[in-house]
Amino acid sequence: MTEQEAKQLLQQLRAKDIPHVLVKKEHFLTFRHVLVQQEDFKHFRGVAQRGGDVMYYYMDRPRS
């Protein structure tokens, strides 16, 4: 996954075009690097999956 692909996935989540994104273990660091640079970073919720993958959702209210 490239940083540009990660940005596109985040934008799709933000726009609610897709309900969630499954980030594979091998792409996690690239995705997270882009994610933490977002102004609305706290609106994204990551849920760890078995095997090291992470499922990300976009929430209307930021987490605390």
N, C-alpha and C positions, 0 to 999 in steps of 0.2 A: 504494500500500500504506500502510495506517495503522499506527501503533505497536501497536495492539491486534491487528491481523492478523499482524504480525511475532511478537508474543508467542505467539499461538496456533500458528504454524508452528514456533517453537522448542520449544514444549511437545510438539508432535506428534513432532518429531525426538527429543527427550529420551526420550519414552515408547516410541520405536521403532514408532509407529503408521505412520510413513512412512519410507522408507529415505534420502531426500535431499530437499532443497529447491533449486529453481532460482530464484535471485533475479536479475531483470532489471536491466540497467544503470541504468535510471531509478529503481528502487526501492532501490538498493544503500545509499545514505546513510541512509535511514530504517531499513532492516533492521539495518545495522551499528550504528547508534546504540543500538538496543534490545539487540543481541547483546552489546556490550561491557559492558553493565550486569548481565549474568547472572553469578551466583556461579560457575557451572561453565563460564565462557567458554572456558577452555582445552580443553574437551572437543569443541568445535565446530571443524570443519576446513573451510575454504573453498578450493575449487579453481577458479581462473580459467578461464573458457571463452572461446572466440573471440568477439569482438564486445563484450566488456565484461561479460558475465553471469558470475555466480559460483554454483557448485554447492556447497551446504553439506551436510556429513555430521556425525553425532554419533558420537564414538569413546568406547569404554569407558575407555580410559586417556587422561589429559590429555597434550597435546603439551607439549614442554619449552620 
